[in-house]
Amino acid sequence: MNPDIPLSWFLYFAAASFAIGLAGVLIRRNAIAVLMAIEIMLNASNVNLVAFWRYGPERPEAGPIGGVILAIMVLTVAASEVAVGIGLILLCYRRWHAADVDRYDSMAG
């Protein structure tokens, strides 16, 4: 393997992406924007996963695409999280007529 791009660049990119996603979750009030920020955080973890798989030691018994399969599973979980999240947001929007997460504090009754 010819490491044209060092591993640290991928780690810096993933850390910056995760920080942007975390800031989006903490700062944004719109529920759809919060879901998008969570997706950015999950994609940052995927970048780390694939980077560590690619730069890790070669193991012939593990198969050629072990890290990629794990990343695909994470993307599948993220897609199902978005489907459930959007369903919940639509139900809350029908009830309170707002996509503001501060209005969802009274979920009882």
C-alpha positions as CSV (number, residue, x, y, z in Angstrom):
1,M,0.0,0.0,0.0
2,N,1.3,3.4,-0.9
3,P,0.1,5.9,1.8
4,D,-0.2,9.0,-0.3
5,I,-2.5,10.5,2.3
6,P,-1.5,9.9,5.9
7,L,-4.0,8.5,8.4
8,S,-3.9,11.7,10.5
9,W,-5.6,13.6,7.7
10,F,-8.6,11.3,7.8
11,L,-8.7,11.6,11.6
12,Y,-8.6,15.4,11.5
13,F,-11.4,15.4,8.9
14,A,-13.5,13.0,10.9
15,A,-12.9,15.0,14.1
16,A,-13.9,18.3,12.4
17,S,-17.0,16.7,10.9
18,F,-18.0,15.2,14.3
19,A,-17.5,18.6,15.9
20,I,-19.6,20.4,13.3
21,G,-22.4,17.8,13.8
22,L,-22.2,18.1,17.6
23,A,-22.4,21.9,17.3
24,G,-25.4,21.5,15.0
25,V,-27.1,19.2,17.6
26,L,-26.5,21.6,20.4
27,I,-27.2,24.9,18.6
28,R,-30.0,24.2,16.1
29,R,-33.6,24.3,17.2
30,N,-35.2,22.9,14.1
31,A,-35.8,19.1,14.4
32,I,-34.9,18.4,10.8
33,A,-31.6,20.3,11.2
34,V,-30.8,18.3,14.4
35,L,-31.4,15.0,12.4
36,M,-29.0,16.2,9.7
37,A,-26.4,17.1,12.3
38,I,-26.7,13.6,13.8
39,E,-26.2,12.2,10.3
40,I,-23.0,14.2,10.0
41,M,-21.8,12.7,13.2
42,L,-22.5,9.2,12.0
43,N,-20.7,9.9,8.8
44,A,-17.7,11.1,10.7
45,S,-17.6,7.8,12.6
46,N,-17.8,6.0,9.3
47,V,-14.8,7.9,8.0
48,N,-12.9,6.8,11.1
49,L,-14.0,3.2,10.7
50,V,-12.9,2.9,7.1
51,A,-9.7,4.8,7.7
52,F,-8.6,2.5,10.5
53,W,-9.6,-0.5,8.4
54,R,-7.6,0.7,5.5
55,Y,-4.5,1.6,7.4
56,G,-4.7,-1.3,9.8
57,P,-2.7,-4.5,9.6
58,E,-3.5,-6.9,6.8
59,R,-5.4,-10.0,7.9
60,P,-6.1,-12.5,5.1
61,E,-8.7,-14.5,7.1
62,A,-10.8,-11.3,7.7
63,G,-11.6,-10.9,4.0
64,P,-11.0,-8.0,1.6
65,I,-13.8,-5.7,2.6
66,G,-14.4,-6.1,6.4
67,G,-14.4,-2.3,7.2
68,V,-16.6,-1.5,4.3
69,I,-19.2,-4.0,5.4
70,L,-19.2,-2.4,8.9
71,A,-19.6,1.0,7.3
72,I,-22.6,-0.2,5.3
73,M,-24.2,-1.6,8.4
74,V,-23.7,1.8,10.1
75,L,-25.3,3.5,7.2
76,T,-28.2,1.1,7.4
77,V,-28.7,1.9,11.0
78,A,-28.5,5.6,10.2
79,A,-31.1,5.3,7.5
80,S,-33.5,3.6,9.8
81,E,-32.8,6.2,12.5
82,V,-33.8,8.9,10.0
83,A,-37.0,7.1,9.0
84,V,-38.1,6.8,12.7
85,G,-37.0,10.3,13.5
86,I,-38.8,11.9,10.6
87,G,-41.9,9.9,11.6
88,L,-41.7,11.3,15.1
89,I,-41.1,14.8,13.9
90,L,-44.2,14.6,11.6
91,L,-46.4,13.4,14.5
92,C,-45.1,16.2,16.7
93,Y,-45.6,18.7,13.9
94,R,-49.2,17.6,13.5
95,R,-49.8,18.1,17.2
96,W,-48.0,21.4,17.9
97,H,-47.7,22.8,14.3
98,A,-44.0,23.5,14.8
99,A,-40.7,21.8,14.1
100,D,-39.0,23.5,17.0
101,V,-37.4,21.0,19.4
102,D,-38.0,23.4,22.4
103,R,-41.8,22.9,22.0
104,Y,-41.5,19.1,22.3
105,D,-40.8,19.2,26.1
106,S,-44.4,18.4,27.0
107,M,-44.8,15.0,25.3
108,A,-47.1,13.6,28.0
109,G,-50.9,13.4,27.4
